[in-house]
């Protein structure tokens, strides 16, 4: 609907003034209807705790699954989230480069499997002269990169890598459950707002200036 601009005449009566919308600064925000949920700790601290938990989980997975020499978690666009690649032979692993290439590998695999009419890729596996590396999409939110030791078959590496993938998915689930419980605990431990019973409707509308 087009807006019409009008210029009021100087001799117009007060009753002819069009109703106007009161400025935002003149309105009062409604009081909260209940307790405000505050996370158990700050965002930075919560992120640090999550990072520590996931890094510890990667270390445990690496220690439990034979044939796996390193793990790295990246975002779908190739940013490093967590990694445990220490001690891999043939020089140190550049985590950021590996994360970027993992995203590129899954992108190419998506195009390849699409053209081959075999559906979305579940993994991209590579065999090198000094070991193996596999990339696994996880829930559309993560890429899990698994490094395997040399002198094994691709079949053995695939089994080991999928064991690591299963353990990683379990670690994600445990972290989510812990986070939900912490938020629920923080919610119920907060006192109810004293203004909850005095909520008034201050919906914006056309009002006449006093």
C-alpha positions as CSV (number, residue, x, y, z in Angstrom):
1,X,0.0,0.0,0.0
2,X,1.5,3.3,-1.0
3,X,2.1,5.9,1.7
4,X,0.5,9.4,1.3
5,X,2.5,12.4,2.6
6,X,0.3,15.3,3.9
7,X,1.2,18.8,5.0
8,X,-1.1,20.2,7.7
9,X,-2.5,23.7,7.2
10,X,-1.6,26.2,9.9
11,X,-5.3,27.1,10.5
12,X,-6.5,23.5,10.7
13,X,-8.3,22.6,13.9
14,X,-6.7,20.2,16.4
15,X,-9.4,17.6,15.7
16,X,-8.1,17.3,12.2
17,X,-4.7,16.1,13.2
18,X,-4.1,12.6,12.0
19,X,-3.3,10.0,14.6
20,X,0.4,9.2,14.8
21,X,2.4,6.3,16.0
22,X,4.1,6.9,19.3
23,X,7.9,6.8,19.1
24,X,9.7,3.7,20.3
25,X,11.3,5.6,23.2
26,X,7.9,6.5,24.5
27,X,6.8,3.0,24.9
28,X,7.6,0.7,27.8
29,X,8.7,-2.8,27.1
30,X,6.5,-5.4,28.7
31,X,7.8,-7.0,31.8
32,X,9.0,-10.6,31.4
33,X,6.3,-13.2,31.8
34,X,8.5,-15.6,33.8
35,X,12.0,-16.4,34.9
36,X,14.7,-15.6,32.3
37,X,16.8,-18.6,31.3
38,X,20.5,-17.9,31.9
39,X,23.1,-20.5,30.7
40,X,25.0,-22.1,33.6
41,X,28.1,-20.2,32.4
42,X,29.2,-17.6,29.9
43,X,29.3,-18.4,26.2
44,X,33.1,-18.3,26.1
45,X,33.4,-20.6,29.1
46,X,30.8,-23.0,27.8
47,X,32.6,-23.1,24.5
48,X,35.9,-23.8,26.2
49,X,34.3,-26.6,28.2
50,X,32.8,-28.2,25.1
51,X,36.1,-28.0,23.3
52,X,37.9,-29.6,26.2
53,X,35.2,-32.4,26.4
54,X,35.4,-33.1,22.7
55,X,39.2,-33.0,22.6
56,X,39.3,-35.5,25.5
57,X,36.7,-37.7,23.6
58,X,38.9,-37.8,20.5
59,X,41.9,-38.8,22.7
60,X,39.9,-41.7,24.2
61,X,38.6,-42.8,20.8
62,X,42.1,-42.8,19.4
63,X,43.3,-44.9,22.4
64,X,40.5,-47.4,22.1
65,X,40.4,-48.1,18.3
66,X,43.4,-49.9,16.9
67,X,44.8,-48.8,13.5
68,X,43.7,-45.2,14.1
69,X,46.6,-42.8,14.4
70,X,44.7,-39.5,14.5
71,X,41.4,-37.7,14.4
72,X,40.2,-34.3,13.4
73,X,36.8,-32.6,13.5
74,X,35.9,-29.8,11.0
75,X,32.9,-27.8,9.9
76,X,31.4,-28.6,6.5
77,X,33.1,-25.4,5.1
78,X,36.5,-26.6,6.3
79,X,37.2,-24.9,9.6
80,X,39.0,-26.9,12.4
81,X,36.9,-27.5,15.5
82,X,38.8,-30.2,17.4
83,X,41.8,-32.3,16.6
84,X,44.1,-35.0,18.0
85,X,46.7,-35.5,15.4
86,X,49.8,-35.4,17.6
87,X,52.5,-38.0,17.0
88,X,51.5,-38.9,13.4
89,X,54.6,-40.0,11.5
90,X,55.8,-38.5,8.3
91,X,55.9,-35.0,9.7
92,X,53.3,-32.9,11.6
93,X,49.8,-32.6,10.2
94,X,48.6,-29.1,9.2
95,X,45.2,-29.2,10.7
96,X,43.8,-26.2,8.9
97,X,44.9,-27.5,5.5
98,X,43.5,-30.9,6.2
99,X,40.1,-29.5,7.3
100,X,39.9,-27.4,4.2
101,X,40.8,-30.4,2.0
102,X,38.3,-32.6,3.8
103,X,35.5,-30.2,2.9
104,X,36.7,-30.1,-0.7
105,X,36.8,-33.9,-0.7
106,X,33.3,-34.3,0.5
107,X,32.1,-31.6,-2.0
108,X,33.7,-33.5,-4.8
109,X,32.4,-36.9,-3.5
110,X,28.9,-35.4,-3.4
111,X,29.1,-34.4,-7.1
112,X,30.7,-37.8,-8.0
113,X,28.1,-40.0,-6.2
114,X,25.4,-37.8,-7.6
115,X,26.5,-38.3,-11.1
116,X,27.0,-42.0,-10.4
117,X,23.4,-42.2,-9.1
118,X,24.4,-43.8,-5.8
119,X,23.1,-41.2,-3.4
120,X,24.8,-38.9,-0.9
121,X,28.3,-39.9,0.1
122,X,28.8,-41.5,3.5
123,X,32.6,-41.2,3.3
124,X,35.6,-40.3,1.2
125,X,38.5,-42.7,1.6
126,X,42.1,-42.3,0.5
127,X,45.1,-44.6,0.6
128,X,48.6,-43.2,0.6
129,X,52.0,-44.8,0.7
130,X,52.3,-44.0,4.4
131,X,48.8,-44.6,5.6
132,X,45.1,-43.9,5.1
133,X,42.7,-41.0,5.6
134,X,39.0,-41.0,5.6
135,X,36.4,-38.2,5.8
136,X,32.9,-38.8,7.2
137,X,30.0,-36.3,7.2
138,X,28.3,-36.4,10.6
139,X,24.7,-35.1,10.8
140,X,25.4,-32.4,8.3
141,X,27.2,-30.4,11.1
142,X,30.6,-32.0,11.3
143,X,33.3,-33.7,9.2
144,X,35.2,-36.4,11.0
145,X,38.7,-37.0,9.5
146,X,40.2,-40.3,10.5
147,X,43.9,-41.2,10.0
148,X,45.0,-44.8,9.7
149,X,48.3,-46.5,10.0
150,X,50.2,-48.0,7.1
151,X,50.6,-51.7,6.3
152,X,47.0,-52.6,6.7
153,X,44.3,-53.2,4.1
154,X,41.6,-50.8,3.1
155,X,39.0,-53.1,4.6
156,X,40.7,-53.1,8.1
157,X,41.0,-49.3,7.9
158,X,37.3,-49.0,7.0
159,X,36.3,-51.1,10.0
160,X,38.5,-49.1,12.3
161,X,37.4,-45.7,10.9
162,X,33.7,-46.6,11.3
163,X,34.3,-47.7,14.9
164,X,35.8,-44.3,15.5
165,X,32.8,-42.7,13.8
166,X,30.4,-44.5,16.0
167,X,32.3,-43.5,19.2
168,X,32.4,-39.9,18.0
169,X,28.6,-39.9,17.5
170,X,28.1,-41.3,21.0
171,X,30.4,-38.5,22.4
172,X,28.3,-35.9,20.6
173,X,25.1,-37.3,22.1
174,X,26.5,-37.3,25.6
175,X,27.6,-33.7,25.3
176,X,24.2,-32.7,24.1
177,X,22.5,-34.5,27.0
178,X,24.8,-32.8,29.4
179,X,24.1,-29.4,27.9
180,X,20.3,-29.9,28.0
181,X,20.5,-31.0,31.6
182,X,22.6,-28.0,32.6
183,X,20.2,-25.6,31.0
184,X,17.2,-27.2,32.6
185,X,18.9,-27.1,36.0
186,X,19.7,-23.5,35.5
187,X,16.1,-22.7,34.6
188,X,14.5,-24.4,37.6
189,X,17.0,-23.0,40.0
190,X,16.2,-19.4,39.2
191,X,13.5,-17.6,41.2
192,X,10.3,-16.6,39.5
193,X,10.2,-13.0,38.4
194,X,8.3,-10.7,40.9
195,X,6.8,-8.8,37.9
196,X,5.2,-11.8,36.4
197,X,1.8,-10.9,37.7
198,X,1.9,-7.3,36.5
199,X,2.3,-7.8,32.8
200,X,0.4,-5.3,30.8
201,X,-0.4,-5.2,27.1
202,X,1.7,-2.5,25.5
203,X,1.1,-3.6,21.9
204,X,2.1,-0.8,19.5
205,X,-0.7,0.8,17.7
206,X,-2.1,4.1,16.4
207,X,-2.5,6.4,19.4
208,X,-3.2,10.1,19.6
209,X,-0.5,12.2,21.1
210,X,-1.5,14.0,24.3
